[in-house]
Amino acid sequence: MKLALLSDIHSNRQALHACIEHARAQGAQQFALLGDLVGYGADPVAVVEQAMELAHQGALLVQGNHDAMALSPPATPRKHGELGAQWTHAQLGAEHRAFLQSLPLTARWGSVLLVHASADAPEQWRYVEDSDAAERSLSAALAMDPAIRYVFCGHVHVQTLYFLSSTAKLMRFAPVPGVRVPVLAHRQWLGIVGSVGQPRDRDARAMYALFDDVAAQLTFHRLPYDHLAAAAAIRAAGLPAFYAERLASGR
C-alpha cells in the first residue's frame, strides 16, 4: 500500500490541495498528516476541514506544536508563530478545536511510527536537525517496539533521510525529488518528509513523501503550487507580511 506523508501544512490550502492531488495521481491509498495543520497561513478552517474529511476516510493524524499552540495561544504573543496562533485560534470553531485537541502525539501504521517531531519525548517538540537527534529518535522508537522499522516526522521543514547501517552506524543523505529510495526493513529508517505549506530550504515548492510498504520504497516529492495566491490570502487576512514573503523564497 502507498502511504502519502504530509507534514507542516500551516494553513496553506493551495499547497495542501496540490500535494493531495499529486499523491492520489501517484496511487496513494492512505494518507498520514504529521502535524502542524495550522499556524502562519490564512486558511486554517479550510485546512482543518480537509484534514477532518481525510480522517473520516481513514487517514492517520498526529498533533504538531502549532496545533497545540492554536488551542491555547499566549495572551501576549512575542514571536512570529505566537502571533499566528492567536489569530488562528480566533478563526477556528469549536468543532475544529475539538478535532485538533483529539489528535494523538504518535500513531502507528504497521511497522511505521508517525510523529511530528522527535520520537523521544514527542510532547517536547524536539527538532531532528542532526545525526545525534536522529539517533535518539530512532533509539526511542526501537525502545517503544522492536517491530518499528520506520519513523516518519516533520517539524524541521526540510527533507532528509537517515538509516542505521548493518554495522549500526547512522547514515544521512539528502534525497532527490522523484527518485525512489529502497528502504528495506532489515534496517531502521527515519524520514523527515519536509513541509507542505512552508518550505525552508530556499525552494518554494511544496514537499511531501510517498512510502510504498510492499515495494519497500520511499519517494520524496517537490511540487509547484500557487504560492502567490497563498501569500495574497495572508496579506488580505492582515497577518504579518513575513508570513507571505517567506513563501516565495522558501525560508
Order of alpha helices (4+ residues) and beta strands (2+ residues): beta-alpha-beta-alpha-beta-alpha-alpha-alpha-beta-beta-alpha-beta-beta-beta-beta-beta-beta-beta-alpha-alpha
